[in-house]
Amino acid sequence: MALSNYVRTRSRKNGGIRMLGLIERSEVATITSQGSTTEFTAITFEEGCCFSKYEFREDEAVYKESVSVSNGARVVTHELSFLLDKMGSESSVAVSAIAEAADEGLIAIVQTMNGDTFLVGYSQEFGKERPLRLASSDGTTGKQLSDGTSEVVTLTSTDVSKAKIFAGELDSLFVPA
């Protein structure tokens, strides 16, 4: 593959995640890609399935990709972390559901503050074989009355390519099929 040009743009470059959705990989029937395979354009679900939306505190979610090479093999590590308000019964239920679903594997839809939307836990090369899994969930009550209480959930996966853009209709992903 030949090198491609990179031209700096004048578009926004703000950090952060605006919206996050998770789904069990078994609930995804097919994912359609554009001819060039640089972006995905549609997701078809098993009957009655859709992404679950996870709300988090403002500026408390991050998606990172790390590319490394070992013994000539390129590996991409995908890491998605988000903070749930208050360590308590609601977050406990959410974390337990994520942990159970992560045994099967998860696929995420992540929209950034710049409007880019990534499909994470699915790749052109491996399909649904290398999904996101629960790496950790750290809850805290805080020590002092002025400390916050929260749960930080971290999901990770590894494959051989960076996450691709999802260019399809987002609203339809959160409505049962």
VOBA-1610 file (N, C-alpha, C; in pm, whole numbers, padded with zeros to 5 digits, always signed):
BEGIN
Met+00085-00118+00000Met+00000+00000+00000Met+00089+00124+00000Ala+00061+00214-00088Ala+00138+00338-00097Ala+00097+00435+00012Leu+00188+00522+00049Leu+00156+00626+00147Leu+00050+00719+00091Ser-00033+00771+00178Ser-00133+00868+00134Ser-00098+01004+00194Asn-00142+01106+00129Asn-00117+01241+00180Asn-00202+01267+00303Tyr-00156+01356+00389Tyr-00236+01405+00500Tyr-00234+01556+00490Val-00349+01613+00471Val-00360+01758+00458Val-00433+01810+00581Arg-00369+01897+00652Arg-00427+01955+00772Arg-00551+02037+00735Thr-00657+02022+00812Thr-00780+02096+00783Thr-00801+02205+00887Arg-00891+02294+00856Arg-00925+02401+00950Arg-01051+02368+01030Ser-01091+02242+01028Ser-01210+02202+01102Ser-01181+02197+01252Arg-01287+02185+01331Arg-01273+02177+01477Arg-01188+02059+01517Lys-01114+02076+01625Lys-01029+01969+01676Lys-01049+01950+01826Asn-01172+01969+01872Asn-01202+01956+02014Asn-01202+01811+02056Gly-01163+01785+02180Gly-01162+01650+02234Gly-01293+01616+02302Gly-01308+01489+02331Gly-01423+01443+02407Gly-01521+01361+02326Ile-01608+01295+02399Ile-01712+01212+02339Ile-01847+01277+02367Arg-01928+01280+02265Arg-02061+01340+02275Arg-02168+01235+02306Met-02155+01117+02244Met-02257+01014+02257Met-02191+00876+02251Leu-02248+00783+02329Leu-02194+00647+02335Leu-02308+00547+02336Gly-02298+00447+02249Gly-02395+00338+02247Gly-02322+00205+02250Leu-02379+00107+02320Leu-02321-00027+02328Leu-02425-00130+02289Ile-02377-00239+02229Ile-02464-00352+02192Ile-02382-00480+02200Glu-02449-00590+02238Glu-02382-00719+02236Glu-02356-00758+02091Arg-02240-00816+02066Arg-02205-00848+01926Arg-02302-00946+01863Ser-02361-01036+01943Ser-02456-01133+01887Ser-02585-01067+01840Glu-02612-00943+01881Glu-02734-00872+01842Glu-02717-00797+01710Val-02595-00799+01654Val-02568-00735+01526Val-02567-00844+01418Ala-02654-00827+01318Ala-02661-00926+01209Ala-02555-00898+01104Thr-02554-00776+01048Thr-02457-00741+00945Thr-02416-00595+00958Ile-02298-00567+00908Ile-02248-00429+00899Ile-02201-00409+00756Thr-02251-00303+00694Thr-02222-00275+00553Thr-02113-00169+00545Ser-02016-00192+00457Ser-01909-00094+00439Ser-01917-00031+00301Gln-01859+00088+00294Gln-01847+00159+00167Gln-01748+00081+00082Gly-01751+00095-00049Gly-01663+00021-00138Gly-01516+00034-00102Ser-01475+00150-00055Ser-01333+00173-00023Ser-01295+00115+00112Thr-01392+00065+00190Thr-01373+00011+00324Thr-01315+00112+00423Thr-01326+00240+00395Thr-01280+00340+00491Thr-01390+00381+00586Glu-01515+00342+00556Glu-01624+00374+00646Glu-01736+00273+00634Phe-01811+00261+00744Phe-01928+00174+00747Phe-02051+00261+00725Thr-02148+00207+00653Thr-02264+00288+00616Thr-02395+00240+00676Ala-02403+00115+00721Ala-02529+00064+00775Ala-02503-00052+00870Ile-02591-00065+00968Ile-02587-00177+01062Ile-02726-00238+01064Thr-02732-00371+01047Thr-02858-00444+01055Thr-02854-00526+01183Phe-02961-00516+01261Phe-02968-00585+01390Phe-03051-00712+01380Glu-03030-00800+01476Glu-03121-00912+01494Glu-03255-00852+01537Glu-03363-00924+01517Glu-03496-00870+01546Glu-03509-00823+01690Gly-03562-00702+01707Gly-03587-00645+01839Gly-03466-00586+01908Cys-03352-00578+01839Cys-03229-00531+01901Cys-03191-00391+01853Cys-03117-00320+01935Cys-03063-00189+01900Cys-02954-00153+02001Phe-02881-00046+01974Phe-02780+00003+02067Phe-02847+00058+02192Ser-02783+00039+02307Ser-02824+00102+02432Ser-02739+00226+02451Lys-02802+00337+02485Lys-02730+00463+02503Lys-02683+00474+02648Tyr-02558+00515+02665Tyr-02501+00535+02798Tyr-02466+00681+02816Glu-02531+00743+02914Glu-02501+00882+02945Glu-02389+00886+03048Phe-02308+00989+03038Phe-02194+01005+03128Phe-02179+01153+03157Arg-02102+01184+03260Arg-02079+01324+03295Arg-02006+01395+03182Glu-02036+01522+03168Glu-01969+01606+03068Glu-01818+01596+03085Asp-01747+01576+02975Asp-01601+01567+02973Asp-01546+01448+03053Glu-01625+01341+03064Glu-01580+01224+03141Glu-01587+01095+03061Ala-01562+01103+02931Ala-01554+00983+02848Ala-01442+01004+02746Val-01370+00896+02717Val-01258+00906+02624Val-01246+00776+02544Tyr-01211+00792+02417Tyr-01179+00677+02332Tyr-01037+00695+02283Lys-00955+00591+02300Lys-00814+00597+02259Lys-00779+00475+02175Glu-00689+00498+02080Glu-00633+00389+02000Glu-00482+00396+02009Ser-00419+00282+02028Ser-00274+00273+02032Ser-00228+00169+01931Val-00140+00211+01841Val-00085+00119+01742Val+00055+00081+01789Ser+00082-00048+01796Ser+00215-00095+01835Ser+00260-00205+01740Val+00390-00224+01734Val+00447-00328+01649Val+00541-00412+01735Ser+00519-00543+01734Ser+00604-00635+01807Ser+00634-00753+01716Asn+00763-00781+01697Asn+00806-00890+01610Asn+00747-00878+01470Gly+00731-00755+01424Gly+00680-00730+01291Gly+00528-00735+01279Ala+00459-00765+01389Ala+00313-00773+01386Ala+00254-00644+01441Arg+00169-00580+01361Arg+00103-00456+01403Arg-00025-00490+01477Val-00043-00428+01593Val-00161-00450+01676Val-00217-00313+01714Val-00350-00301+01706Val-00417-00179+01749Val-00499-00212+01874Thr-00474-00138+01981Thr-00550-00152+02104Thr-00651-00039+02111His-00777-00076+02127His-00887+00020+02137His-00928+00025+02284Glu-00941+00146+02340Glu-00980+00161+02480Glu-01087+00268+02492Leu-01198+00231+02551Leu-01312+00320+02571Leu-01340+00327+02720Ser-01333+00447+02778Ser-01360+00467+02921Ser-01465+00574+02938Phe-01558+00550+03029Phe-01660+00650+03058Phe-01700+00642+03204Leu-01744+00756+03258Leu-01777+00769+03398Leu-01928+00772+03417Leu-01977+00684+03502Leu-02118+00684+03539Leu-02132+00757+03672Asp-02234+00841+03681Asp-02259+00915+03806Asp-02287+00820+03921Lys-02236+00854+04034Lys-02270+00795+04162Lys-02255+00644+04169Met-02165+00600+04251Met-02154+00458+04281Met-02276+00422+04366Gly-02369+00350+04309Gly-02493+00317+04379Gly-02570+00212+04303Ser-02697+00198+04334Ser-02776+00088+04278Ser-02791+00099+04126Glu-02814+00221+04071Glu-02831+00235+03927Glu-02703+00201+03851Ser-02592+00255+03898Ser-02465+00226+03829Ser-02424+00080+03849Ser-02458+00023+03963Ser-02426-00117+03988Ser-02499-00207+03888Val-02626-00178+03863Val-02704-00255+03765Val-02642-00239+03626Ala-02606-00114+03590Ala-02548-00088+03458Ala-02415-00160+03441Val-02329-00153+03543Val-02197-00217+03535Val-02212-00369+03528Ser-02304-00426+03606Ser-02327-00571+03602Ser-02375-00615+03464Ala-02464-00537+03404Ala-02514-00570+03270Ala-02402-00561+03167Ile-02318-00459+03178Ile-02204-00445+03086Ile-02108-00562+03104Ala-02079-00598+03229Ala-01986-00709+03256Ala-02037-00839+03198Glu-02166-00866+03216Glu-02225-00989+03163Glu-02224-00989+03010Ala-02262-00876+02951Ala-02265-00867+02804Ala-02123-00872+02746Ala-02025-00820+02820Ala-01887-00818+02772Ala-01828-00959+02763Asp-01885-01054+02838Asp-01840-01193+02824Asp-01865-01239+02681Glu-01978-01200+02624Glu-02011-01230+02484Glu-01934-01139+02390Gly-01908-01016+02434Gly-01839-00917+02352Gly-01932-00805+02315Leu-01879-00684+02308Leu-01957-00564+02280Leu-01905-00490+02158Ile-01995-00420+02093Ile-01961-00328+01985Ile-02012-00192+02030Ala-01933-00089+02007Ala-01971+00047+02049Ala-01982+00139+01929Ile-02071+00235+01942Ile-02079+00347+01848Ile-02041+00469+01930Val-01938+00542+01886Val-01883+00653+01962Val-01883+00777+01873Gln-01956+00880+01917Gln-01957+01007+01843Gln-01875+01109+01920Thr-01780+01170+01851Thr-01693+01269+01914Thr-01757+01407+01914Met-01698+01499+01987Met-01746+01638+01989Met-01732+01705+01853Asn-01645+01652+01767Asn-01626+01707+01633Asn-01724+01650+01532Gly-01811+01558+01576Gly-01909+01500+01486Gly-01865+01374+01416Asp-01743+01329+01440Asp-01699+01201+01383Asp-01762+01087+01464Thr-01802+00981+01395Thr-01862+00867+01463Thr-01783+00743+01427Phe-01737+00671+01529Phe-01655+00551+01510Phe-01731+00427+01553Leu-01710+00317+01480Leu-01761+00187+01518Leu-01643+00111+01580Val-01656+00074+01706Val-01545+00015+01783Val-01585-00126+01828Gly-01493-00220+01816Gly-01522-00359+01852Gly-01561-00442+01732Tyr-01551-00383+01614Tyr-01580-00449+01488Tyr-01475-00401+01388Ser-01419-00492+01310Ser-01321-00450+01210Ser-01348-00522+01078Gln-01301-00461+00971Gln-01316-00519+00838Gln-01247-00655+00832Glu-01132-00664+00896Glu-01051-00787+00889Glu-01111-00902+00970Phe-01164-00872+01090Phe-01210-00977+01180Phe-01361-00979+01202Gly-01432-00881+01149Gly-01575-00876+01175Gly-01602-00862+01324Lys-01685-00952+01379Lys-01722-00946+01521Lys-01632-01033+01608Glu-01523-01086+01552Glu-01436-01179+01626Glu-01353-01114+01736Arg-01330-00984+01730Arg-01242-00916+01826Arg-01319-00800+01892Pro-01427-00831+01967Pro-01512-00725+02023Pro-01449-00661+02147Leu-01516-00557+02194Leu-01477-00494+02319Leu-01512-00587+02435Arg-01426-00587+02536Arg-01450-00665+02658Arg-01426-00573+02777Leu-01486-00607+02890Leu-01466-00527+03010Leu-01324-00547+03061Ala-01247-00438+03068Ala-01112-00443+03124Ala-01115-00411+03272Ser-01199-00313+03311Ser-01211-00278+03452Ser-01334-00192+03475Ser-01377-00192+03600Ser-01480-00101+03647Ser-01437-00060+03785Asp-01412+00068+03802Asp-01362+00119+03930Asp-01465+00214+03990Gly-01522+00173+04102Gly-01619+00257+04171Gly-01556+00319+04294Thr-01601+00439+04329Thr-01552+00504+04449Thr-01663+00584+04516Thr-01660+00581+04648Thr-01752+00663+04726Thr-01690+00798+04757Gly-01559+00811+04733Gly-01488+00931+04775Gly-01458+00921+04924Lys-01363+01003+04970Lys-01325+01001+05112Lys-01394+01111+05191Gln-01411+01224+05127Gln-01465+01339+05198Gln-01602+01376+05144Leu-01674+01454+05221Leu-01806+01498+05181Leu-01803+01574+05048Ser-01693+01641+05020Ser-01681+01718+04896Ser-01635+01634+04777Asp-01596+01508+04801Asp-01554+01419+04692Asp-01675+01369+04614Gly-01654+01345+04487Gly-01759+01287+04405Gly-01762+01136+04419Thr-01873+01078+04383Thr-01886+00933+04381Thr-01918+00892+04237Ser-01855+00785+04191Ser-01870+00748+04051Ser-01822+00607+04024Glu-01850+00563+03903Glu-01799+00436+03849Glu-01733+00468+03716Val-01610+00424+03696Val-01543+00440+03568Val-01534+00301+03503Val-01596+00289+03387Val-01599+00163+03312Val-01499+00174+03198Thr-01413+00072+03183Thr-01315+00069+03075Thr-01332-00060+02995Leu-01353-00043+02865Leu-01366-00154+02772Leu-01248-00152+02677Thr-01194-00268+02640Thr-01082-00274+02547Thr-01100-00386+02446Ser-01031-00370+02333Ser-01021-00476+02233Ser-00891-00456+02157Thr-00846-00561+02092Thr-00728-00552+02007Thr-00760-00615+01872Asp-00709-00553+01768Asp-00717-00609+01634Asp-00602-00551+01552Val-00618-00540+01423Val-00506-00496+01338Val-00533-00366+01264Ser-00646-00299+01293Ser-00672-00173+01223Ser-00742-00073+01315Lys-00723+00053+01283Lys-00789+00160+01357Lys-00939+00153+01328Ala-01019+00203+01422Ala-01164+00202+01405Ala-01203+00283+01282Lys-01305+00235+01214Lys-01355+00302+01095Lys-01469+00396+01130Ile-01489+00494+01046Ile-01598+00589+01061Ile-01731+00520+01028Phe-01834+00552+01106Phe-01969+00510+01072Phe-02039+00631+01011Ala-02081+00620+00885Ala-02138+00733+00813Ala-02289+00717+00791Gly-02349+00620+00855Gly-02492+00598+00838Gly-02576+00684+00930Glu-02704+00657+00933Glu-02801+00730+01015Glu-02790+00685+01161Leu-02757+00777+01252Leu-02737+00742+01392Leu-02867+00714+01467Asp-02968+00795+01446Asp-03093+00781+01522Asp-03154+00642+01508Ser-03143+00583+01390Ser-03202+00451+01366Ser-03131+00341+01445Leu-03011+00366+01493Leu-02935+00265+01568Leu-02989+00242+01709Phe-03070+00336+01758Phe-03120+00330+01894Phe-03268+00296+01903Val-03323+00249+01791Val-03463+00210+01783Val-03466+00060+01753Pro-03540-00020+01833Pro-03542-00165+01807Pro-03580-00199+01664Ala-03510-00300+01611Ala-03534-00343+01471Ala-03669-00409+01455
//
